[in-house]
Amino acid sequence: MPLTEGDVLDTLSDPVALGIEFYVNKIHIKGEYLTTVRDHIRAGNILVKGGTEDLAFYDQTADILLTQKKSPPANDGDRALLLHECVHAMIDVYDPDGTVTRHMGELAAYLTQTTYSVRKNPSANRTGAAAWDKFWGDLYATVRANRLDTSAGNGVKIPSATLENLRRQLAALPSVNYGSFSKEATGVSDGLIRMNIFLSTTDEPVSMRSSSVAYESNPDPSDDYLIRTLMEAYASTDVRGYGKRLRQLRRDFLFCSLPRAHELRRRLPLRKRGDRLSELFHDRLSRGGRGILLRVLALRS
């Protein structure tokens, strides 16, 4: 059984998590910003679903946080991992233009996770000669060197130059894809699709709060509508126009009915001659754009 939305909300209400504040290059980690992530979850703007893997994962394309496969309630180690993914969600909220680099975004998440762990357990550490062991050991060392193990380090700014060794280690880690992206690569945030108003705060325990909201009715996108949308022409330099269409299609796919999502997922992965929608989907969208939309459909299943 995976961890629940309640575990995520409890993590984002933990005084230790909310007492953390520091900068990773230009990324500002702050309890106030983490409570905004919590409010977006409660309002239904960020969805929490039980995952099937040992690690949690935040998908900025669909604004979904998948929890780790661990029986609730979450312990401190589980919360540290959830907090890591909540930092990715925080970046998605506060950097909708996608200026944060992948490597710095990951380091911000890892350093927040480590800071939380050390403040919960001051003796926490990791040793060993393997790449992951050394990386974690240097994370702990960085946290302590910048006094982030206590509130005395709040407000500290860690410049990118100081983190370069950690960044290089990150890019070389096995069994993950960090090294597939360059130092300058971005694309870890694009803003939230849903913007429901925040729910009022009440006094009941956080894990008992409901994130249910009243959604407006969203009719399924018809083939004709999708074909018209895909036929819109944009100059190669019109990044804003192309991006607007992609965001609209992402919203259409996210809010359509499950039967329609299943149908589109079946029809769109391969270009099918004679299926006008399938043809335009492949002819008018970039490989990256198609990948984003297909991922949304996959997450709907």
Summary of the structure (lengths in Angstrom):
residues: 301
radius of gyration: 20.5
end to end distance: 18.6
largest distance: 65.3
contacts: 886
relative contact order: 0.13
helix: 51%
strand: 7%
